[in-house]
Amino acid sequence: MVSEAPPFWWRKPDWRAWGLSPFSFLYGRIAGHRMVHAHRASARAPVICIGNFTVGGAGKTPTALALAKAAKAKGLTPGFLSRGYGGSLDVTTVVDPAHHHATAVGDEPLLLAREALTVIARRRAEGAERLVREGADLIIMDDGFQSAHLAIDYALVVIDAGRGIGNGYLVPAGPVRAPLRTQLLYASGILKVGDGSAADRVVRLAARAGKPFFTAAVKVRGQEDLRGRNVLAFAGIADPSKFFRTVETLGANIAATRTFGDHEHPGEDDVSDILDLASREGLEIVTTSKDYVRLMGHHGRADELLGRCRVIEIDMVFEDPQAPSMIIDKAIAAARERRLREGSSVRSG
């Protein structure tokens, strides 16, 4: 899977998209076939998958965190299942934020592990089984909507209202991961995040397909005292411009920015550049929670940067406060039906 989205993917289709479209056709045939025909192992707990239609971020991690909080409020013990993208470990592992670094387990699992039990696994079925053995009675899978070899009881697909599905083309001509109509077949519900009309076409398609539709917004936790401050903002996420807009909504004046690839670890020269520029210009340094955890465990001046960073923490807030609880209830009911079907097939066999 492509991890970096070229800028032209998010613009009106041009000669690059048209030229790559034959490859997109082939990619779409393969991706769609895998979604339809993949063998999916059955987990012993309900599985909620937080996915998106496209390459790049749409708010999956804060959505997963919001559902975990809702599950805890219902008396459940949620567990996160992640592939551990960006980490070096290739064995199924329970993530320990006090012990592991992002270089080993990935940045997103470190953030998830602050909220609930988290397991990284290259084989999702193994990871799901480990979560159950560790005490989880609800599995929240971060990504894996198109590719996971695990039965999903509720697939919540997150779409950014400002970016939508970009130019609408499949990889490599655009950001779409598999044919949209195939993806909609396997989606249980759609979550539109933020303001804008870029996602409206997909929302209409989902509505015609009878899929539930939810809305949510990203809310910043605190940071009111940034108003009027001059800052240097840096981010290594799928859409750094979204983070910069968030900082501006806090009233801060962004005097300088530094961007890195999604999940990219800043090098020593990058760290020194940020620190030296901020000192020279008298700027406060702000970053995302993912970038902050990626700095942990590095040598050199990374500790100094950690000490000077202000982390902009965000929460995913559903417009309907009851929506997360309803999604969890639907997943539990679907899992119960799945197990009944499996029991019936065993008896009939």
VEXDREN-2710 file (C-alpha; in Angstrom, 1 decimal):
% VEXDREN-2710
k/r/px/py/pz
1/MET/0.0/0.0/0.0
2/VAL/1.2/3.5/-0.9
3/SER/1.9/5.5/2.3
4/GLU/2.5/9.0/0.8
5/ALA/-0.1/10.8/-1.1
6/PRO/1.2/13.0/-4.0
7/PRO/-0.4/16.4/-4.0
8/PHE/-2.1/15.9/-7.3
9/TRP/-4.2/13.2/-5.8
10/TRP/-6.2/15.9/-4.0
11/ARG/-6.8/18.2/-6.9
12/LYS/-9.0/18.0/-10.0
13/PRO/-7.9/15.1/-12.2
14/ASP/-5.1/16.1/-14.7
15/TRP/-2.7/14.4/-17.1
16/ARG/-1.0/12.6/-14.3
17/ALA/-4.2/10.9/-13.2
18/TRP/-5.3/10.2/-16.7
19/GLY/-1.9/8.7/-17.6
20/LEU/-1.9/6.4/-14.6
21/SER/-5.5/5.4/-14.9
22/PRO/-4.7/2.0/-16.7
23/PHE/-2.6/1.0/-13.7
24/SER/-5.5/2.1/-11.4
25/PHE/-7.8/-0.1/-13.3
26/LEU/-5.6/-3.1/-12.6
27/TYR/-5.0/-2.1/-9.0
28/GLY/-8.8/-1.7/-8.5
29/ARG/-9.5/-5.2/-9.9
30/ILE/-7.0/-6.8/-7.6
31/ALA/-8.0/-4.7/-4.5
32/GLY/-11.7/-5.3/-5.1
33/HIS/-11.2/-9.1/-5.6
34/ARG/-9.3/-9.3/-2.3
35/MET/-12.1/-7.5/-0.4
36/VAL/-14.8/-9.8/-1.9
37/HIS/-12.9/-13.1/-1.7
38/ALA/-10.5/-12.8/1.3
39/HIS/-10.8/-15.5/3.9
40/ARG/-11.7/-13.7/7.2
41/ALA/-10.9/-15.4/10.5
42/SER/-13.5/-15.2/13.2
43/ALA/-12.6/-13.4/16.5
44/ARG/-14.0/-14.4/19.9
45/ALA/-15.0/-10.8/20.6
46/PRO/-16.9/-8.2/18.6
47/VAL/-14.7/-6.4/16.1
48/ILE/-15.1/-2.7/15.1
49/CYS/-12.9/-1.6/12.3
50/ILE/-12.1/2.1/11.8
51/GLY/-11.2/2.6/8.2
52/ASN/-11.2/5.0/5.4
53/PHE/-11.7/4.9/1.6
54/THR/-8.4/6.5/0.8
55/VAL/-4.7/6.5/1.5
56/GLY/-3.8/9.0/4.2
57/GLY/-5.3/10.2/7.4
58/ALA/-9.0/11.0/7.9
59/GLY/-9.1/10.9/11.7
60/LYS/-9.1/7.2/12.3
61/THR/-7.0/7.3/15.5
62/PRO/-9.0/9.9/17.4
63/THR/-12.2/8.1/16.3
64/ALA/-10.8/4.8/17.7
65/LEU/-10.0/6.6/21.0
66/ALA/-13.5/8.0/21.2
67/LEU/-15.1/4.6/20.7
68/ALA/-12.8/3.1/23.4
69/LYS/-13.9/5.8/25.9
70/ALA/-17.5/5.1/25.0
71/ALA/-16.9/1.3/25.5
72/LYS/-15.4/1.9/28.9
73/ALA/-18.4/4.0/29.9
74/LYS/-20.6/1.0/29.1
75/GLY/-18.5/-1.3/31.4
76/LEU/-16.6/-3.0/28.6
77/THR/-12.9/-3.7/28.3
78/PRO/-11.9/-2.5/24.8
79/GLY/-8.6/-3.5/23.2
80/PHE/-7.0/-1.9/20.1
81/LEU/-5.6/-4.0/17.3
82/SER/-3.0/-2.3/15.0
83/ARG/-0.6/-3.5/12.4
84/GLY/2.1/-1.3/14.0
85/TYR/2.8/0.6/10.8
86/GLY/6.2/2.4/11.0
87/GLY/7.5/0.1/13.7
88/SER/10.2/-2.6/13.4
89/LEU/8.6/-5.4/15.5
90/ASP/7.2/-8.1/13.4
91/VAL/5.9/-10.3/16.2
92/THR/2.5/-10.0/18.0
93/THR/3.2/-7.7/20.9
94/VAL/1.3/-6.0/23.7
95/VAL/2.3/-2.4/23.6
96/ASP/3.7/-0.9/26.8
97/PRO/4.0/3.0/26.5
98/ALA/6.5/3.0/29.4
99/HIS/8.8/0.6/27.6
100/HIS/8.3/0.7/23.8
101/HIS/9.4/3.4/21.4
102/ALA/7.7/4.4/18.2
103/THR/10.6/3.0/16.2
104/ALA/9.6/-0.5/17.5
105/VAL/5.8/-0.4/17.6
106/GLY/4.7/2.6/15.5
107/ASP/3.4/6.0/16.7
108/GLU/-0.3/5.3/16.6
109/PRO/-0.2/2.2/18.8
110/LEU/1.7/4.2/21.4
111/LEU/-1.1/6.8/21.5
112/LEU/-3.8/4.1/21.6
113/ALA/-2.0/2.3/24.4
114/ARG/-2.4/5.3/26.6
115/GLU/-6.2/4.7/26.6
116/ALA/-6.6/1.0/26.5
117/LEU/-4.9/-2.4/26.0
118/THR/-3.2/-2.3/22.6
119/VAL/-1.7/-5.2/20.5
120/ILE/0.3/-4.9/17.3
121/ALA/0.2/-7.8/14.9
122/ARG/1.1/-8.4/11.3
123/ARG/-1.5/-11.2/11.4
124/ARG/-4.7/-9.6/12.6
125/ALA/-6.3/-12.9/13.7
126/GLU/-3.3/-13.6/16.0
127/GLY/-3.6/-10.1/17.4
128/ALA/-7.3/-10.5/18.0
129/GLU/-6.8/-13.8/19.9
130/ARG/-4.0/-12.1/22.0
131/LEU/-6.4/-9.3/22.9
132/VAL/-9.0/-11.7/24.1
133/ARG/-6.5/-13.7/26.1
134/GLU/-5.4/-10.4/27.7
135/GLY/-9.0/-9.6/28.8
136/ALA/-10.5/-7.5/26.0
137/ASP/-14.2/-8.1/25.3
138/LEU/-14.4/-5.6/22.4
139/ILE/-11.8/-5.2/19.6
140/ILE/-11.3/-1.9/17.9
141/MET/-9.2/-2.3/14.8
142/ASP/-7.3/0.8/13.7
143/ASP/-7.3/0.6/9.8
144/GLY/-7.4/-2.7/7.9
145/PHE/-10.8/-2.2/6.3
146/GLN/-9.7/-3.3/2.9
147/SER/-7.0/-5.8/3.8
148/ALA/-7.6/-7.4/7.2
149/HIS/-8.1/-11.1/7.2
150/LEU/-10.5/-10.8/10.1
151/ALA/-14.3/-10.9/10.3
152/ILE/-15.5/-7.3/11.0
153/ASP/-18.8/-6.8/12.9
154/TYR/-19.0/-3.1/12.3
155/ALA/-16.9/-1.1/9.8
156/LEU/-17.0/2.6/10.5
157/VAL/-15.5/4.4/7.5
158/VAL/-14.1/7.9/8.3
159/ILE/-14.0/10.5/5.5
160/ASP/-12.6/14.0/5.8
161/ALA/-15.2/16.7/4.8
162/GLY/-12.5/18.9/3.4
163/ARG/-10.6/16.4/1.2
164/GLY/-13.2/13.7/0.5
165/ILE/-11.8/11.1/-1.8
166/GLY/-9.5/13.5/-3.7
167/ASN/-9.6/13.3/-7.4
168/GLY/-11.7/10.1/-7.1
169/TYR/-9.2/7.9/-8.9
170/LEU/-7.8/4.6/-7.5
171/VAL/-4.1/4.2/-6.6
172/PRO/-1.7/5.1/-8.3
173/ALA/-3.7/7.7/-10.2
174/GLY/-5.5/8.9/-7.0
175/PRO/-5.9/8.1/-3.3
176/VAL/-8.8/5.6/-3.4
177/ARG/-7.8/2.2/-2.0
178/ALA/-10.4/0.0/-3.8
179/PRO/-13.4/0.5/-6.0
180/LEU/-15.8/2.8/-4.1
181/ARG/-18.9/0.7/-4.6
182/THR/-17.1/-2.4/-3.4
183/GLN/-16.0/-0.5/-0.3
184/LEU/-19.5/0.7/0.4
185/LEU/-20.8/-2.9/0.3
186/TYR/-18.6/-3.7/3.3
187/ALA/-19.1/-0.4/5.2
188/SER/-21.5/-0.5/8.1
189/GLY/-21.6/3.2/8.6
190/ILE/-19.9/6.5/7.4
191/LEU/-18.4/9.2/9.7
192/LYS/-17.9/12.6/8.1
193/VAL/-15.4/14.7/10.0
194/GLY/-15.2/18.4/9.8
195/ASP/-16.7/21.1/7.6
196/GLY/-16.7/21.2/3.8
197/SER/-18.5/19.6/0.8
198/ALA/-15.8/17.4/-0.6
199/ALA/-17.3/14.3/1.0
200/ASP/-20.9/15.0/-0.1
201/ARG/-20.9/12.8/-3.2
202/VAL/-19.7/9.8/-1.1
203/VAL/-22.3/10.6/1.6
204/ARG/-25.1/10.5/-1.1
205/LEU/-23.8/7.2/-2.4
206/ALA/-23.8/5.8/1.1
207/ALA/-27.3/7.1/1.8
208/ARG/-28.6/5.4/-1.4
209/ALA/-26.9/2.2/-0.2
210/GLY/-28.8/2.5/3.1
211/LYS/-25.7/3.1/5.2
212/PRO/-26.0/5.0/8.5
213/PHE/-24.3/8.4/8.4
214/PHE/-22.7/10.2/11.4
215/THR/-20.9/13.5/11.7
216/ALA/-18.1/14.6/14.0
217/ALA/-15.6/17.3/14.5
218/VAL/-12.1/17.5/15.9
219/LYS/-11.9/19.5/19.1
220/VAL/-8.7/20.8/20.7
221/ARG/-8.1/20.1/24.3
222/GLY/-7.2/23.4/26.1
223/GLN/-4.4/25.6/24.7
224/GLU/-6.4/28.8/25.0
225/ASP/-3.2/30.7/26.0
226/LEU/-1.7/30.3/22.5
227/ARG/-3.8/33.2/21.2
228/GLY/-1.5/35.9/19.8
229/ARG/1.6/33.8/20.3
230/ASN/4.2/33.4/17.5
231/VAL/4.8/29.7/16.9
232/LEU/6.8/27.2/14.8
233/ALA/4.5/24.3/14.0
234/PHE/5.9/21.0/12.7
235/ALA/4.0/17.8/11.7
236/GLY/4.7/14.4/10.1
237/ILE/1.2/13.3/9.4
238/ALA/-0.8/12.5/6.2
239/ASP/-2.2/16.1/6.0
240/PRO/0.0/18.6/7.9
241/SER/-2.1/21.5/6.5
242/LYS/-5.0/20.3/8.6
243/PHE/-2.9/20.5/11.8
244/PHE/-1.7/24.0/10.8
245/ARG/-5.3/25.2/10.4
246/THR/-6.1/23.8/13.8
247/VAL/-3.2/25.8/15.3
248/GLU/-4.5/28.9/13.6
249/THR/-8.0/28.4/15.0
250/LEU/-6.4/28.7/18.5
251/GLY/-5.4/32.2/17.6
252/ALA/-1.7/31.5/17.2
253/ASN/0.4/33.1/14.5
254/ILE/2.3/30.5/12.6
255/ALA/5.6/32.2/11.8
256/ALA/7.3/29.0/10.5
257/THR/6.4/25.4/9.6
258/ARG/8.3/22.2/9.1
259/THR/6.6/19.1/7.5
260/PHE/7.7/15.5/7.3
261/GLY/6.3/12.4/5.6
262/ASP/3.5/10.5/7.4
263/HIS/5.0/8.5/10.2
264/GLU/8.5/9.9/9.4
265/HIS/11.0/10.2/12.3
266/PRO/12.8/13.6/12.2
267/GLY/16.6/13.3/11.8
268/GLU/19.1/15.0/14.1
269/ASP/19.5/17.8/11.5
270/ASP/15.8/18.3/11.4
271/VAL/15.6/18.5/15.2
272/SER/18.5/21.0/15.3
273/ASP/16.9/23.1/12.6
274/ILE/13.6/23.4/14.5
275/LEU/15.3/24.2/17.8
276/ASP/17.7/26.7/16.4
277/LEU/15.0/28.5/14.3
278/ALA/12.7/28.7/17.3
279/SER/15.4/30.1/19.5
280/ARG/16.6/32.6/16.9
281/GLU/13.1/33.9/16.2
282/GLY/11.7/33.6/19.7
283/LEU/9.0/31.1/18.7
284/GLU/7.1/28.6/20.7
285/ILE/7.1/25.1/19.2
286/VAL/3.9/23.2/18.7
287/THR/3.3/19.7/17.2
288/THR/0.9/16.8/17.1
289/SER/0.7/14.0/19.6
290/LYS/1.9/11.5/17.0
291/ASP/5.0/13.6/16.3
292/TYR/5.7/14.0/20.0
293/VAL/5.7/10.2/20.7
294/ARG/8.0/9.7/17.6
295/LEU/10.6/11.9/19.3
296/MET/10.7/9.7/22.4
297/GLY/13.7/7.4/22.7
298/HIS/15.8/9.3/20.2
299/HIS/19.3/10.5/21.0
300/GLY/21.0/13.9/20.6
301/ARG/18.8/17.0/20.9
302/ALA/15.5/15.1/20.6
303/ASP/15.1/15.3/24.4
304/GLU/15.6/19.1/24.3
305/LEU/12.9/19.3/21.6
306/LEU/10.6/17.1/23.7
307/GLY/11.0/19.5/26.6
308/ARG/10.2/22.6/24.5
309/CYS/7.2/21.2/22.5
310/ARG/3.6/22.0/23.2
311/VAL/1.4/19.2/22.1
312/ILE/-1.9/20.0/20.5
313/GLU/-4.1/17.2/21.8
314/ILE/-7.4/16.6/20.0
315/ASP/-10.6/14.7/20.6
316/MET/-13.1/13.4/18.1
317/VAL/-16.5/14.7/19.2
318/PHE/-19.6/13.1/17.6
319/GLU/-22.5/15.5/16.8
320/ASP/-24.8/12.9/18.3
321/PRO/-23.3/12.0/21.7
322/GLN/-25.1/8.6/21.6
323/ALA/-23.6/7.6/18.3
324/PRO/-20.5/5.8/19.7
325/SER/-22.6/3.8/22.1
326/MET/-25.0/2.8/19.3
327/ILE/-22.1/1.7/17.1
328/ILE/-20.8/-0.5/19.8
329/ASP/-24.2/-2.0/20.4
330/LYS/-24.6/-2.8/16.7
331/ALA/-21.1/-4.4/16.7
332/ILE/-22.0/-6.6/19.7
333/ALA/-25.3/-7.7/18.1
334/ALA/-23.6/-8.5/14.8
335/ALA/-20.9/-10.5/16.6
336/ARG/-23.7/-12.5/18.3
337/GLU/-25.3/-13.3/15.0
338/ARG/-21.9/-14.2/13.5
339/ARG/-21.3/-16.7/16.3
340/LEU/-24.8/-18.2/15.9
341/ARG/-24.2/-18.7/12.2
342/GLU/-20.8/-20.3/12.9
343/GLY/-22.4/-22.6/15.5
344/SER/-25.2/-23.6/13.0
345/SER/-22.7/-24.4/10.2
346/VAL/-20.7/-26.6/12.6
347/ARG/-23.8/-28.5/13.7
348/SER/-25.0/-28.9/10.1
349/GLY/-21.5/-30.0/9.0
END
